[in-house]
Amino acid sequence: MNQFIIKSFFTSLALIFGMHYCYAQLPEIESRSNLSCMMGGVGEDESKAMREEAKKWPLNIEFSEHVGKSDLWVSGATLTIINKSGNTIFEETCNGPLFLAKLAPGKYQLIATYQGVTQKKTIEIREGKSLKASFNWKGKAA
């Protein structure tokens, strides 16, 4: 009987910790310039939760910097999203290495700046699909 209680206790404990891991707190969905977005990914739990959540969003952007032989996620990149009409629909500094956005299908230009270096990408959002874009800057040697 004691073994049953001990096994039940450890099984329950494992389930509780497992549920916490699977349901890590996501950052809040924000509305900016009529664009629903989520920024964050700071810390291992939040980044894992956001990467899983990204599959449900039309646009998923990751920001990183190549330092030495590694790619390290960065926070503080400024992101501008321009629609096909040439209108800026989003322009802010991202407070984490991950950015998710609910964009309508169509073509967009993404402009990301980190530590004074700007990169541009043209993307196309398709109905029912999730697009992943990555911006990677070359950092200083460690």
N, C-alpha and C positions, 0 to 999 in steps of 0.2 A: 504494500500500500504506500509506503514512504517513497519508493522508487517512482510510482505513478505520480505522486504529488510533485516530486522534484522534476520529473520529465515534463509535466504539465506546466509548471512554473517557468522552466527554461523555454519551452515552446511558446508560451504567451509572451515572454520577454522578447524573444526573437521576432514575433509577429509585430509587437509594438514598435520596435526599432526599425523593422522593415517597412512598416507603414509610414513612419516618419521620413525615412529615406525616399520613398516613392512619392510622397506628397510634400516635398519641400516647398516652402513659401515662394510663390512667384511675385515679382514686382507688380505693382498696380498697372492696369491698362489706363493709359492717359489719352486724352483727346487734345491734339495740338493742330490748330488750323484745319479743323474738320477731318483730321487724320487720326485714326485710332492706332496707338503704338505702345510698345513696351520696351523699356531700356533697363539694362542691368547685366546680370551674369557675374557679379562679384562674389567670390567664394565658390567652393566646389559644389555644394548642394544647390545653390541658386543657378549656377551655370548648367548643371545637369538637368534641372527642372525646365529651364528655358529652352535648352536644346530639344527636349522632348516636346515641349509646347510649340516650338517653331514649325513642326510638321503641319500644324493647323492654320498657319498664317501664310498669306501670299508672298511676303517678303521677309527674309531672314538675312541679316548682315552681321558678319563677324569682323572685329578690328584687332589686328595683331602687329607686332613688331619683331623683326628678325634680329636677334642679338646673339652674336657668336654662332653657335650651331643650333640654336633653339628659336622657336616662334613663341613669343610671350603675348598674352592678351593685354590690350591696353584700354584705358578709359580716358575720356577727354577728347576724343576725335569730334570735330565739327562735321555734321552731315547736312547736305543740302539735297533735296529731291525736287527735280523739275519735271513737270508733265510735258506731253507732246506739244502742247500749245505754247510752251516756253514760260509757263507760270511756275514760280517757286511755291511748292505746296508744303514744304517742311524745311526748316533751317534752325538747327540747334546743336548744342554740344551734348554728346551722348555720355551719360553717367555710368557707363559700363562697356564691356567689350562686345555685348550682344544687343542687337536692335531688331525688333519685330514690328512689322507694319501691315495694316490692312489696306492694301491698294487695290483699286479697281483694275480690271484687265486693261492693258495698254502699254505703250512704250514710255520709259522714263530715263532721265539722266541722273546718276548718282555722283555727287561730288563730295569727297571726304578729305579733310585736312587734319593732319596731326603733326605737331611740332614744326609748323610752317611749310610742310610738304603736302601738296595737293595731288590727289589722284581722281580720275574720272572713269566712269563705266556707264555704258548704255545697256539697259535691261528691258526685257519684255515680260510683263506679268500675264499669265494665261489663266483663263477660267478654270477653277478647281485644282490648280497646281501650286506647289510651293517652290519658290526660287531662292536659292542660297547664293549670296554674293560675299566675297571676302576682300578686305583691304589689308594689305600687309606692307609695312614700311621697313626699310633697312635701318636698323639702329646702330648706335655706336658700339664698337667692339668692347667687350667686357674686360 
